[in-house]
Amino acid sequence: MKKAVHLVICVILCLFIGGIGGTLTAAGNNEWTSSLKTPDFSPPAYLFIFVWPILYALMGYSIHVILLSPKTKIRNIGIIIFALQFSLNFFWNFLFFKFHALGISLIEIILLWLTILFMIIIFRKINKIAAYIQIPYLIWISFASILTGSIWYLNN
């Protein structure tokens, strides 16, 4: 029962914090975002509403597994890397949507991609499932990086 409660808390916390980042930055940005030149492969806005909750739930599950694994140095590194990638994820919204810093948000999302890759590598040493369920997140951020780079290029 304790493990189930721990899992629910981890998932809800990831969903909540991720949702805050999206909500705080999306409000009032319709005019700016609609003025951006975007590549032909830009997905419809509603797709993001479906993708992110799934990715945040997977993050919650992964960190749940890692937190319950035996306390080792590599586990501690995994937790730190998870927190770093989650922070980069959170703040990208502000850089892009609030501050309209397209170039800086491109650099930041590349750092995010590298951090996610490193997190997967570290998590794999602790628990393979916790690592492998982050692959969709890495793929999505790969796409988001290309999209961010394209938007930066088209609007400069």
N, C-alpha and C positions, 0 to 999 in steps of 0.2 A: 504493500500500500504506500509506503514511504517513497518508493521509486516512482510510482505513478504520479504522486503529488509533485515530486521533484521534476519529472518530465513536463507536466502541465505548466508549472511555474516557469521553466526554461523556455518553453514554446511561447507562452503568453508574453513573457518579458521581451523576447525577440520581436514578436509581432507588434507589441505596444511601442517599443522604442523605434522600430523601423517605421511604424505608422506615424509617429510624431514627426519624424524627419520629413516624410512625404507631405504630411498635412501642413506643417508650418511653412513649407516652401512653395507649395502648389497654389495656395490661396492668393488671388490677385495677380497671378502671372500669365493669365490667358492672353492678354494683349501682347506681352513681350514674346511669349513662346510662339504665338501665331504669326508674329512678324519675322521669325527666323526662317532662313532658307534651310530646307532639310533635304537629305538625299531621297531618292525614289524608294529606297528600301526601308524607310522609316515605318515602324509598325504603328497601327492605330493606338491612340491614347488608352483606350479601354483595356488593351492587352496588359499594360503595366499593372492594372488593378487586380488582375488574376495571377500574374507571375510572381509579384513580390510577396504576397502572403505565403505562397508555397515555399519560396526560397527562405523566408524568415522562419517558417515552421521547421524546415530541414536544418537550419542553423541551430534552432532551439534543441532539436533532437540530438544533433552532434555534440553540442556543448554539454548537454545532459549526460551523454555517454562518457565524455572526457572527464567531467567533474566527478563522476562516480568511479572512475578507474583508479587503480592504486596510485598513491602519491609518490611521484618520481620527479626528477629534474626535467625530463622530457615532457611530462604532463604539465608542469608549471610553465614551460616554454609554450606549449600548445595553448594554454589558457591566455597567456599574454598575447600571442599572435592572433588568437580569436578576437580578443578585445581590440587590438590594433586594427584588424580588418573591419570590424564592426564600426569602429569610430570613423575610419576612412569612408566607409559606406554612408554613414549618417551625414558626415560633413560635405560629401560630394553634392548632395542636394542643395546645400546653402551656397556653395561656390557657383554652381551652375544656375539654379533658379532664382536665388535671392540676390547674389552679387553679379550675376551675368558674366562671370569670369571664365569665358570659354577656354582660353589657353591654360589657365591654372587648373581648371576642372579636368582637362585632358591629361595633364601631368599627374594629377591626383588619382584619376581612375586607372592609369597605368601602374601607379604604386599600389593601388587597391588590388589589381589583377595579380601582381607579383606577391602580395601578401596572402591572397587567397591560395595561390599555388603553394607557397611555403607552408601555410596552415594545413593543406591537404597532405603534404609530405610529412609534416610532424604528426598529424592525426593518424596517418597510416601506421606509424610506429607504435601507436597506442591502441587503436581500434580501426580495423579496415573499413567497417561499415560507416563509422563516423566520418572517415575520410572520403569514401566513395560517394556518399550522398551529397557531398559538396561539389561534385563535378558539374551538375546542372547550373549551379551558381557561377562557377568558373566560366562555363560556356556562355551564360547570360551576360556576364561582365565582359567577356570577349566581344560579344556583339555590341554591348553598350559602349565599349571603348572605341570600336570602329565608328559607331554612330556619333559619339561625341567628337571624334577626330574629324569626321565628315562635316558636322555642323560648324565646328571651328573653322575649317578650311573654306566652307561656302560663305561664311559670314565675315571673313577678314579680307 
